[in-house]
């Protein structure tokens, strides 16, 4: 399961990497026009629309990215199948489609179906598509249906699988969503403790997309709380209205960026530059705009323990802010922009205490994350491998003065020798790679000639299971993996 979650986390890195830029574009646009969301300013409208084109379609990006990353060969047909799978379930379970299936008016459809196009459904669609690719991409159909064989069969089977999944979600999704709404109504009566419970479950439910159901209780007018609208309209009691928003500011502005700093500091030395670019962009997006997905999805699946700690700390933050009645609100998200804009509203109550609370939470996040990562050797981004940094230094020295053709020939030779040592097509089941190593599944580990592989000059070998072996190549591993894929397609080594 942990191996699966780590692969899932790595697969999310591609779509996650684009989110900080989108969040910053929206944040700047919202800063220019906080009231109209671009309606009264063409520059704001341009920036908000550009950013929202990515943020609003995050689920689609996840469907495509996960399908591509989780498939054995990372083929384009897998990515297409992820999109197909997502489109099938989101269209079948859209409000209009459900109304037609149930024979009722669209206004009478369970509100749960309004949020069916969330990140969880995107990730789920990508996983289903990758499973279909791994299972059916090499299937040969009878001659009459030969056109649909192999990779052409994958999107078809993905669509069929999502038809079945849609039938399950048709009954399960509204039940789960309604249950969460009822739970939210109950905890809303618990004062600051209820605010803390809401914060905890809000973060905990993000991987499933069901946090929208819980949010509707506190932020909107499902149970009469309507926290966001009332705060901005200055309707309600000072120190009370806004309690379900205020506690997010210390976490999003300080806590999560500090967690990103901890992950950067605990990354392998030769990976720090790469991790720094991701964490800086994601941390700035979290602080400035309050968009936390780039940071959260970076460790959500690869380090579920840390994500659980993050959910707990968020709950504590909301409970503390609600207990002391420090309030601020947001129209976009709990970042610096909304903090500045909301702190001047009549119902804002000692909002600058949230900054002090944020500094404390930043320290807690940093040292707690750093302690847990190092204590339990949690494989956060940049820590996936144990490769000695000598590997990268050696590669950098060898690359000096070496032509592109010579490097290509070198990778081709290295790939051929490694693949032969693994036992060739007869023994290799799948080939994958991360930042510095090949991840190989073999049928029989006894067939693998480790000495022959080591003689190629690779950095090291690590057997991680009865049928799994990792070959540490270095940061040029992608080129070696590409050459191995060419060999596998040609079938020249058996």
N, C-alpha and C positions, 0 to 999 in steps of 0.2 A: 504493500500500500504506500509506504514512504517513497519507494522508487517511482511509483505511478504519480504521486503528488509532486515529486521533484521534476519529473518530465513535464507535468502540466504547468508548473511554475516557470520552467524554462521556455515553454511554448508561448506563454503570455508575455514574455519580455519584448517580442517584436511589436505587438499592438500597443503595449503599455508605453513603449518608448516615444510614441507620437503624442501621447495625451498631455504632457506638460506644456507643449507649445500651444495646443488648442485651449487649455485652461487659461494660459496667460493672455491669449488674444481676447477671450471672453471677459476676463477680469479687467483688462484695460478699457474695453468697450463699455463695460458696465460702470467703470469709474467715470468715464466721460458722460454717460447718460444713465444715472442710477434709477431714474423714475420711469423712463419710457422704454428701456431696453433697446435703444437705437431708433425708436420711432421719430424722435425729434432731432436726430443728428446723423447725417449720412456716414460720417467716419465711424461713429459708434456702431451703427447698423452693420457696416462692412465688417468690422472686427468681430462683433458678436456672432454674426451669421457664419463667418469663416470658422470661428472656434466651435460653434455649436454643430456645424456639419460633421465634426469629428466626435465631440462629446456625446451628442444625441444618438450617434450610431455606434457607440462603444460596443454594444452587444454584437453587431455585425462584424466588427474588427476582431472580437474575441472568437467568434465562430470560425472565421477564416484562419486566424493565427493559430488557434488550438488544433484545428484539423490538419494544418500544414505541419506543425511542430510535433504532433503525436503520431503521425503516419510514419511508417518505417523508412520510406524513401523520400519523404518530403517533396512529393510530386504536386504539380499544379492542380491535377484532377482531385486531389484530396481537399485542397483549399476551395475549389468550386463546389465540392460535395458538402463542405461545411456551410457554405452560403445557401445551397439548396435545402439542406436540413433545417436551417434557421427560418427560411422563407416559408417552408411547409407548415411548421408548427405555429409561427406567429400569424400567418394568414388564416389558418384553420381555426385558431382560438382568438381571433380578433373579435371585438365587440359585435360588429355587423354579422360575422359568420356565426357566432354563437347565438345571436338573436334569430337568425334564419334556422339553425339547427333545432333550437328550442321552440320555434314558432311564436316568438314574443317580440315586443318592441325593443329597439336597441336601448331605450332608457331604462328598461326593466332588467337588463342583463347585470349579473353580479359584477360590481366594480373591480373585482380581482383581475378580470380579463383585460382591463385597461393597462395593466402593467406586465403583460405576458412577454413583451419584447425587452426583457431586462438582461443584465450581464450573465446571470446564471443560465438562462435559456441559451444565450450565445455560447457559453462554455460547454454546456450539455450538448448542443448541436455539433460543436467541433469534435467532441469526444466520440459521439456516435458516428460521425463521418470518418474519423480516423480508424475506428474499429471496422467499418465497412470497407475502407481502403485496404487495410491489412489483410482482411479476409477474402475480398473478391477481386482485387486488382489483377490477379493472374489467372482467374477462372476462365476457361474456354467453354463456350456454349456450342451447341450443335450448329452445323453449317447454316441452317435456315436462320439462325439468330446470331451468327458469327459477328455481325457488325456491332452488337452490343456486348461483346466479350471484353475481358480485361478491364482497363481503366474506364471505359465507357459504361461499364456496369455499376461502378461505384456510386455515382450520383443517383442512379435509379434505385439502388438498394438503400441508399441513405434516405431517399424520399419515402420508401416503403417503411423503413424502421421508424421514421418520424410520424408516419400515419398511426402506427401502433402507440407511440409515445403520446401523441396528441389525444388519443382516446383515453389514456390513463390520466393525463393532466386535465382533461375536460371535467372529470369528476373530482380529482384530488386537489387541484389548485384552489378552487373557491372554498373548499372545506378548510384547508390549511390557512388561507388568507382570512377567512371569517373568524377562525379560532384565534388568530393573532390580534385581530381587531378587538375581540372580546377580552383578551388578556390585557391589551392596552387600556381599555376602558377601566378595567379593575385596578391596575397599578396607578392610574391617574389620580386615584383617590388616596394615595399613600404619601402625598406631600413631597418633600425633598428625597425621601427614600424611593418613591415612585419615579422621580426624575432620574435617579441613579440607575434604577432597573431599566428604565427606557434607554438610557445611554448605552448600557451594557448590551442589551439585546439589539439595539440599532446597529452596532458594529458587528455583533455576532451573526446577524442575519444577512449582512451584505453579500457574502459569497453565494447565497441562495436567491438573492433578489427580493426576498420577502420582507425586507426592511421597509419597503414602500407601504405595505399594509399597516405596519406599526406607526410609521410616520404620519399616516393619514389621521390617526387618532389624535395626535398631539399638535401637529402643525396646521391641520386643516379642520373643517367644520363637521367632521364625522361624529364627534362626541360632544360638540359644543365648546371645545377648547380653542381651536382656531388661533394658535399661538402666534404664527407669523403675521397674519393679516391684522390681528388685534394690536400687536406691538407697533406695527408701522402706522396704523390708524390712530394710535394713542387711545385705545379703548381697553379699559381694564384697570387692574390694581397695580400700582407701582411696586416693583420688587417681586411680583407674582407673574404677570404677563411677561413672557420672554424666558421663563425658567427652563423651558425645553429647548432653548437655543444657546443660551449663554455658555453652558459648560463645554460646548464644542470648540469655542475659540481657543482656550488654553491647549487643547489637544492638537488642533489643526494648525495653529500658528507656531506652536513651540514643541509640543510633544513629538509629533511625527517627524518633523525635520531633525530633531535630536536623535530619534531612532535611526533615521537615515545616516546621520553622522556616525553613530555607533557601528552600523553595518559597514560603512566605508573604512573606519579605523580597524575593524577586525577582518577585513578582506585580505587575501594574499597580496604580498607586496607587489608582485608583477601584474596584479589585476586592479590596483588602486586607481590608475588613470581611467580605466573603463568604467569602474563603479562610481568614481567621482562624478563623471559626466551625467550618469543616470540619477544619482542621489541629489546632486546640486539642482538639476532641473526639476525633479519631482519635489524636492524640499521647498524650492522657491514657489512652485505652483501651490503647494499646500499652504505655505505662509501667506502668500499674496492674495490668492483667490479662494482658498479653502477647498480646492479640488484635491482629494486625497487618494484617488484610485491609483495613480502612478506609483505611489509609495506602498499602499496597502497590498496591491496585487503583486508587488515585487517580492513580498515575503509571506503572503497569505497561505499559499499552498506548500511552499518549500519549508516553512517553519510555522506550522499550526500552533505550537506552544507559544511562540511570540505573539501570534495574532490573538490568542486567548488572553494573554497578558494585556495587550493593547485594548481589548474590549473591556476588561476589568478596570483599567485606568480611565477609560472614557466614562464608565459608569461612576467612578469616584469623582471625576471632574464635574459631571453634571450635578451630583448630589451635593458637593461642596458649594458650588455656585448657587444652587437653589436654597441651601441652608442659610447662607449669608445674604441671600436676596440680591446678589450682584447680577444685573441683567444687561444684555445687549441682544440685538437681533440681526437676522440676515435675510436678504431677498434673493441672493445668489448662493452663497455658502459662507461658512464661518471663517473667512480669511481677513486679512488686514483691510481690504477695501470695505467690506461690510462693517467691520468694527469701527472704522473712522466715520462712516456714514451714519451708522445707527447710534453711536455714542452721543450724538447731539439731539436725539429724539426725546420727547418729554418722559416716556416710560423707561428710558435708560437709567439704571440705578447703580451708581458707583462702578461704571463699566471699567474704569482703569484698574480696579482691583483684579480684573480678569487677566490683565497683563502681568501683575505680580504672581498670580496663581500660575500663569503660563510659564514664567521663568522657573518656578519651582518644579512644575511638571516636566519642563525640558530637561532639568537636571536628573529627575527620577527616571525618565525615559532613557536618557543616554546611559547612565550607569547601570540600570537594571537590564537593559537590552545587551549592553556590552558584557556584563557578568554572565547572563544566561547563554549568550552565544559562545563565549569561551569555555564556560563551565561544562556545558553539554555538547560542545562541538557542533552547534547547529549550523547547517549548511545554507546560510543566507547567501545572497548574491555575492560572488567573489570568493566564496569559500568551498565551492563544490569539489575542488580537486586538491590533492596533496602534492602537486607537482613542485619540484624545487625550482626556484626562480632562475637557476642556472640555465634552465631550458630556454627561457626567453632571451637571456643574454647571449647564449650560443647562437640562436637563430639570427639575432640582430647582427652579430659579427659575420656570420656566414653570408648574410644577404648583401653585405657591402661588396660592390664590384662584381656581383653575379647578375647575368642577364636574365630576362624573363624566360627565355627559351631554356636556358640551363636549369633554372629553378623548376620549370614545368617537367623537364626530363627527370630531375632529381625526385620530385614528388611521385611521378609515374613509376619509377624504379622502386622507390620505398614502398609504395602501395602494393605493387606486385609481389614483393618479397614478404611483406606482412601478411597479405592475403594467402599466399602459398603456405606460410607457417601456420595459419589458422586452419588449414585443411581445405581451402577453396570452396567452391559451390556445394560440394558434397557435405560440408560440415557447417558452413556459416548460414545461420537463419536470418539474421538482420544486422544492419550496420547503422549506428547512430553516432553523433559526436556532440560534445559540449565545447567549451572554450579551448581546452588543451588536450583532450583525450578522446580516443575512439572508444565507443561503447558497443561491444560485440556480443550477440547471442549465438552460441554454437550448440550443435546437437550432441557432441561428445567432447568433453574437455580433454580426454586422454589423447585425442588426435592432434591437439594443438602442440606445435613444436615451439616451446617458449624460447629455447636457445637460438633457434633460427631467427625468431622475431627480434630478440635482443641484439643479435649480431648485425642488425640493420642500423644500429646506432640510436634507437629510440631511447627515451629517458627512463622508462620503466614499464612494468606490467603489474596489474593488480587483478587477481581472480576474486570476484565478488559473489559468486554463487556457483551452483553445480553446472550451470550452462551460460554463465555471464562472465565476460572478461573485459577489462579496460586496458587499453594500450596508450600510455602517456607519450604523446608526440610533441606537444608544445603548442604555442599559439598559432602555428601554421597548419593545425590539424584539419581545418576545413578543406584545404587543397588536397591533402592526402585522402580524406573521406570522399571527395569528388572523384578522384582517380580510382578508388576502390569501387565506387558505384558504376563507373564506366566498365571496369573489369567484370562486375557482376552482370551487367546488361549484355556484355559480349559473350560471357560464359566461357572464357578461355582458360581458366584454371580450375581443375577438378581433382 
